[in-house]
Amino acid sequence: ARRPRGDDLAYGALREVSSAHARGVQFDEQCLIQLERADRFCDKTFDAGLVDGPGIIVGRKGSVGEVVYSSDRFWPIDTTYYVKNRGDLDWRFLFHLLGASGLTKLNSHSAVPGLNRADAYSIPVRVPPRSTQVDIARVLDCLSSAVELEKRVLRAAEDLVNATISASFGSGLNGGAVQETSIGPIPVGWELRTVSELCEIWSGGRPRKS
């Protein structure tokens, strides 16, 4: 079975914890949120952020349903929505809730990906009391930080592997004397060969039916 990713675990925790003391509603019920299109700003120029933070930007075209949080004033571009928090929800809770609501799967245009507001509004969600929202957001923020740290460690490990491979085939593991060749320096005692001299590459085939 696939090992659960950190963000899978985080959003799984959101669903489990929020269901304990939550009422089931849809985003458009009781005006919880409003998705505002940002293209009305596209013919204007500004020297400051257009929307006060904290706030949430949702991909409308291209990166459909991707959710980004901003703690400061921000500039939503014309291919996004920005969220108006009508239900006085905790902003960090709302960010995680939108991220766990499957917005990226709501592609309403086959040629150019697009997110329809009506589809987003119809998603059923669980909304706990505000104090529980704050607790959930705090837990998920900690998990998200751990996930990001894990990703940075993995990227650093990949860089180390690539650097080791490059060094190994360039100067050898011991860093000894090298000799110049037509493809660059190689350790003394090594030789240049072609792949065909070392192995044969065969194409795969379809198994016969019995």
C-alpha positions, 0 to 999 in steps of 0.5 A: 500500500502507498505510504500516506503523505504528510499532507494526506495525514493532515487533511485526514486529521482535519476531517476527523477532528472537525467532524466531532463538533461540527454542523454539516453545511455547504459553502453557500449556506449561511454565506460562509464564503464568497469567491470574488473574481480578480479580473475586475482589477486587471485594467488598473494600476496599484502601488499597494496590495489590492486586498487586505490580509489575511486572505486566501487566493484560489486558482480559477484558470490554469491552476484550478482549485489551488489554494494559497494563504496570505497573511499580508495585503496581496494582489490577486491576478485575473486568473484567480478568485480571492475569498471573502470570509462571510462566516467569520471562520478562522482564516487558517482553518478556512485555508485548510478546509478549502485545501481539503475540499477537492477544489482541484477536481472541479474542472468545468472547462475541457480545453482551458481548465477553470473553476466554477463558483457554483460548483465550489459553493455546493461542496458539503463541509463540516464547520465546528465552533470557532474555538475548535477551528482554531485548535484544528488550524494549529494542529494542521499548521504544525503538521504542514510545517513538518511536511515542508521540513521533510520535503526540504530534507528529501531535496537536500538528500537528492542534491547530495546523491546527484553530487556524489554520482557526478563526483564518483564518475569524474574523479572517483570515490577517493579523489585520486589522480585523473586523466583527460579524455574526450568526455572529460577527466576520469580516474587513472586506471579507468577506460572509456567504453561504449554502452554497446560494449558493456550490455545489450538493451532489449525492448519489452514484449507482451506476454503470450496468452495461454 
